[in-house]
Amino acid sequence: MRYIFLFFLPWAIVHAQPERATLSGYVRDASNGEALIGATVFVPASGAGTVANAYGFYSLTLARGIYQVRFSFVGYTDVVCEVDLSRNTRLDIELTASSTQLDEVVISSKEEEAAIRSIQMSVNRLNAATIARMPAFLGEADIIKSIQQLPGVSTVGEGASGYNVRGGSVGQNLIVLDEAAVYNPSHLLGFFSVFNPDAIKDVQLYKGGIPARYGGRLASILDVRMKEGNSKQFEANGGIGTIFSRLTVEGPLVPGKASFILAARRSYIDVLARPFVDVLRDGARLNFYDLTAKLNYRLNEHNNLFLSGYAGRDIFFFDRQQGFSWGNATGTLRWNSIIGNRLFSNVSLIFSKYDYALQFGEDERDNFKWNSSVTDFTVKPSLSYFINSQNEISAGVEAHYYQFDPARATGTTNGETVNISLDRKYNLETSFYVSHQLQVSRHTSAEYGLRYSIFQGFGPGRVYQYNDTIPGIRRQPVSFTDYAKGVELVRYATPEPRISLKYEFNPRSSVKASFMRMAQYLHLISNTAASNPLDVWAPSSQNIKPQLGTQVAMGYFRTLGQEKSYELSAEVYYRSTRNQVDYIDGADLLINEYLEGDLLSGRGRAYGMELYMQKKTGRLTGWVSYTLARTELKVNGINNGSWYPTRFDQTHNFKATAFYQINNRWSASANFTFLSGTPTTFPTSRYVIQDILIPHNAANTRNNVRIPPFHRLDVSFRLEGRSQRKNGKTRKNTDYWVFGVYNLYARKNPFSVYFSQADDRAASGAPLQSRATQLSIIGTLVPSVSYNFHF
Amino acid sequence: MRISALVILTGLLVITACETVVFPTLPEAEPQLVVDAWVNNKEEPQFIKLSFTQPYFQNTLPPPVSGATVTISGSDGSLYLFAESDTLAGTYVWVPAPGERLGTTGVLYTLTVAALGEIFTATTRMGRVPTIDSITFRVEEGNQFIDDLYLAEFWAIDPPEPGDTYWIKTWKNGTLLNKPSEINLAYDAGFSRGSNFNGVNFIAPIRRGINPFDQDEQGRFLSPYIPGDSVYVELHSLSEASFDFLTQVVLQTDRPGGFGELFAIPLSNVSSNIQNTNPNGTKPLGFFNVAAVSGRGRKFASLDDVSNLN
């Protein structure tokens, strides 16, 4: 903690400054009052500027005087104000979307280029409108599938839940919805994600140079922000798609003070199938839904309250007694406060829970019931101090209290019930951070910070000691220690320094570099190709060390074209990780008291180059991204202890997304994806034990071959409903249709190749037939249509 | 899981996964010795097979390893000599004298194989098995997707102390159910060590894991048993290492196919308890287990045999 004093040094310097005054306030959307996150505030005369924070608040401290100040935001018309800054001034600004026809795609680029000027690198941002325009599987706009079109993001394959960022595993991504961690972002085993795009304002993916205020996962942060709800007028949006029917309502509660948004989605195939499928009338249930809601209340000019929540569930019941369900619930209460006009504080109280329930057995004599959950209570006070236009200090605390309940389970066999529950685990993760962003000169700026995280486990609990054995073989418990309630079982502490630097050659080009160290104390325990809803999160313990990661990245950013309509970036990164969790062959990960004996630990390394070009103006907009990458693991007990590529290692990852405005009513969009084949393990030989054909890899290697490459084209067309009635009056309600085709040329893209013996029962003494099967999850083109309305 | 569940789940996903048989070129590998030594205490000839691994796509009988010396010795001083069969190369047989059996519960057995100029050994302790008390038949009523299914169920109680492991083998009308999906294993009365079912009746999925789920040409599920069929079930005791081995075999060979492959684990080699006495020698594969066996059979004479038929 001694580092902390270093951070007070600049503080002292800036306090010895001449007479200054502060301009501060909120930047919001004129049509609905939504905060404009990342709007820029710029003083052309002096070159000073700042960016509105996650709540739309900005604060700019300058020498006293009269200034022209320009407020701008992507897709909105600039506002230039003359401000007499002879004393501290509060100025809330509302910006108007720049074009009613093309507002959602065409991006005005008059503003100073955020990608060039911002110190943050390795970040990608998608707004809800862009996500809604991208072609999607079955026409369902999806946040997680959309970010897979970004550079540096890969996945183990179609239909798989989650995503991989710069060589990180699925469990190394932190996904937060209004600051609440979402522990499983999937509906229907991963085909869809849990976020309702109608309720989402924007999504930011941090892949590197992650600021000190974020932590807890090694690879990336996906920061999903909900809309606040229209504070000016009521509106409703809805639609009927192939999978979901959706309805969102939003509007003011107390004019100028309070607004809300409530959004719901539900799959409806079960409703349609009900008349034809007897079992659905007999108690079988098949559906998934989610509810997203947010309330915000302006207490006064200086204080705002936000309450947001999410609840969603997938339910698959084969009959009244048998089936499984899973879901997340989150709640966030935030209180923003502006103290003076340079200090912005926020306190968040957050709850998040993921749970699943499984039950089998048709009667009381024989059944199995299993519930599992992870619960996370978080307190997160934070403070930003806008010292002047060159200095900003932020600091905060983030404390998570976790309860892990891996199994509340009972089994009844022939009337006898056995409790097979596992102990709950109680953990506390506390992080302190402080970060200083400073403009060193007109060209150079820096942000440096330190996050210090402490992870503790508490009793009651039993801790097993395991024997040492050949790596890759199950370790057996040799003894155990019981701890009483409240006793500390384990403690880890990690300093996590973060540094970002930027050098701006001119307003059109800059170079950036960053270094980050991250610690991750929670581990997603999953040894399957794609993660599934039954995967459990396990905390670090005496036997599972925290995962540590270090990443360095460098990038070049520039704009091209007279209107700066092209934005280009090139980044390289190197990432090195320790204590990566892996599994012995035949590991038993579900309801296993001795789970820790089945885990292995190893090192990881990943490196790559990401190229990105975005065209922001004109009838044709979109982006192209290319990633050249390598991701490897080295685990004692796997692949003879040598480096091997991970399941999601893709050498070439090329993606293009394009939007084209055909005329006033028709627009088109397309996605193209090309991915190198992912690695897999092929056998060399076979042998027979007790009539069973066993595949064998003589060199005992892991991921020794690659399946064929993956490529796919998706298109969609959007038809806006007529904006005028037949009598020439403007329609109050608007609507649109989306027609899409996923996998247009019906390529049978491989997900995996698996080896098995032929289906027939082997006759004694006859040779067994071996077979290799290539599987495509979606082996054909998938058309879709959806109808959407707004009033 | 009831089969109707699978039918519905598949029906839900209108777009089906698509599978193609492929013939990738696989790297070549040196043949390795395979020891298939699963013997038991039934009063009948016992077989041990020695063979070589073969290229994965070579769909012939495995090349036999002839001319080996194969013995099993027990910690109780017993010794069993296996002689190569005259008719089946690579198959080594021990034929019991009348009343003689191979294996006593609790005894540690050592397999010694002298083959290809090297000596290989393996050890295992013979476990115990409970008797099978009865076999019953039950009906799963059909719905619009499947017909009524008649399932067999065996009843046995796992002994009180934990750590017993079993392989439950089933013969329908004299044919061994030997698909990878039909390997039925138990750790005590449950699926795994961690699941903690001990000293009780085997759990329902294991009791009912003696049913073949075959389909007709139209893909409709056939009733596992119909009146006139017979079922014969044997419990074979396993060492814990053998149980782990078979668990790995199931993971590697019982491939779900389709969407299930999303949740498949990586292909990896299964374990072996056969060791080369020369640590620098060739690496053998295979497994040695000595099983105690209990068995019971029943004929499904008529629908009157169905216990839950109202």
Interface residues (C-beta under 8 A of the other chain):
Chain A: G157 G159 A160 L189 G190 I269 V277 D278 V279 D282 A284 L286 F316 F318 D319 Q322 G323 F360 G361 E362 D366 N367 F368 G411 T413 N414 E416 V418 I420 I473 R474 N527 T528 A529 A530 N532 D585 G586 D588 I591 N592 E593 Y594 L595 R647 T680 T681 F682 P683 T684 S685 R686 Y687 V688 I689 Q690 D691 I692 L693 I694 P695 H696 N697 A698 A699 N700 R702 N703 N704 V705 K748 F751 S752 V753 Y754 F755 S756 Q757 D759 R761 A762 S764 P767 L768 Q769 S770 R771 A772 T773 Q774 L775 S776 I777 I778 G779 T780 V782
Chain B: M1 R2 S4 A5 I8 L9 L12 I15 T16 A17 C18 E19 T20 V21 V22 F23 P24 L26 P27 E28 A29 E30 P31 Q32 V34 D36 W38 S51 F52 T53 Q54 P55 Y56 F57 Q58 N59 T60 L61 P62 N143 Q144 W155 T175 L176 L177 N178 K179 P180 I183 A189 G190 S192 R193 G194 S195 N196 F197 N198 V200 N201 F202 I203 A204 P205 P212 D244 T247 Q248 V249 L251 Q252 T253 R255 G257 G258 F259 E261 L262 F263 A264 I265 P266 L267 S268 N269 V270 S271 L285 G286 F287
